[in-house]
């Protein structure tokens, strides 16, 4: 959203847009996301007990931001979604202040310093700060994600996708 300059946090895939009688604007490009799909099945266990086995898989899906859509029904759809989720437009300084409050309250200590990182905006700084804080959730005392693997290795890439 930020990279595309959109202030609308609403997305939909082409099939949903078509059902709503709205369409991607000519020349607009979709963003590809991984949509989780939850699965489960019952498996026979020991002693005749049935065990429920659950897992998630991910399917790539192309979605469009509301700013990339057009059609007579679009304005009504945006207003309906805003009302459904209680969205109230706030100015960027207020949003950044709220983001910094959440990040400051993070229970993992953070250390700022060095002379290499540079940010083109306060929003970019907050985004990087949040990205690095998310890495802390993988520690063995928290979610215990496999954080092994050097830069460029599959496990490193997986952790970067999480963050």
N, C-alpha and C positions, 0 to 999 in steps of 0.2 A: 504494500500500500504506500509506504513512505517513498520508495524508489520511484514509483509511478506518479507520485504527487496527488494521490487520491485521499480525500478525507472521509470517504464512505466505507465503513467496515462491513459491507454486504457483498457477498459473492454467490454466484450460482453457476451451475453447469449448463451446457447448451440444451439438454433435454428439459430441464426445469424452466429455463428461459423461454423455450418454445411453448411450453404449456401455459406460461403466464402471458404469452403474446408479446414478448420483448425479445430483442435480437442483438447480437454483438454488432457494434458500429463497424463499418467497413474499415479494414486496416488494423483493427484492434487485435491484440494478441492475448491468448489465454495464458494463465499461470497454471503450472502443473503441480498438483498436490498429491500426497499419498493419503488416500481415504481408508481409515481402518474398517475392517469387516470382522465382526465377532462371530466365532463359530463355537459350537459345542456338540458333543455327542455322548451318549451313555455307552460305557464299556463294561463288560462283565468282569467282576473282580473275584477275589478269593471268597470261598464259602457262599457263592451265589449272590454276593452283594454287587450292586451296580455302582460304578464310579462315573461321575460326570467329568468329562475331560473338556476343557475350554482352551481356546487359543485365539490369537488375532492374526490376520493377514492384512496386507496392505495392497491396495489397487491404485495405480496412477489415474487421476481424473483431471481433466482440463476444466478450469473455472474462470469466469470473467468477473471483474469488479463492476459494481453498479455504474461507475463512471465510464465504463467501456460499453454500456448497453444503451439501447434506444427503443422507443416504442411508446404509444399512447398510455399504456398501463404502467409504465416505469415509475412515474412520480407517485402514484397511489401505492405501489408496492414498497417503495422506499419509506413512505410515511407509515404504512402498516407495520413494517419491520421495526422502525424506530419506536413506535408505540408499544409493540410487543416486548421489546427488550428494555424499554425505558431510556433510550439513548438521548442524551442531551449534549449538544455540541458545546465543547469547552475550548477556550483559547489555548494555544500551545504552551505558554508559560504555566498555566494551571495544570495541564496534563503532565508536564515535565516535573513540576513540583510534587505531584502525586506519585509519579514513578520513583523519584529520588527518595521519598518518604518510605516507600515499600522496600527499596534496595538498602536504605540505611538501617532498616529494622531487621534485615537478614541476620540470622543467628551466627553465621560464619564470618569470622573477622576478615576484613579486606584491607589490603595495603596498596596505596597509590604511590607511584614513583616512576623513575626512569625517564629517559629522554627520547624514546622512540615512537610512542603512540601519539598520533595527532588526530584531531577530530574536526570535521568541517562544520559541525553544529552541535548544540547541546543534546539534541535528539540522538545523534550518532554516538555521543559519549554514553548516554543512558542505555542505548541498545547494546553496546559493547560491555558495559558494566553488568547488565542482565545476563548476557551470554556467558560471561565468566562466572557469575553466581550460579548459573544452572549447572556448570561443571561440578560445583561443590556438592550437588545432590547425589552424585555417583559414589561418594566416599563410602568405605565399608561400614561406617557407623550410621549411614543413612540408607540409600537404596541399593548399595553394594553393586553398582554396575561394574562390568569388567573394563577398567580404565587402562589396561595394559596395551602395549603396542606402540611403536614409535610413529613419528610423523610419516604419513604416506601409507601406513599399513591399514588393513581393513578395520581393525578394532578402533583405531584412531579416527578414521572417517565416520564410523558409526557413532562415536561419542560426539563428534562435531555436528552430526545431523540431529542428535538429541538436543544439544545446546542451541 
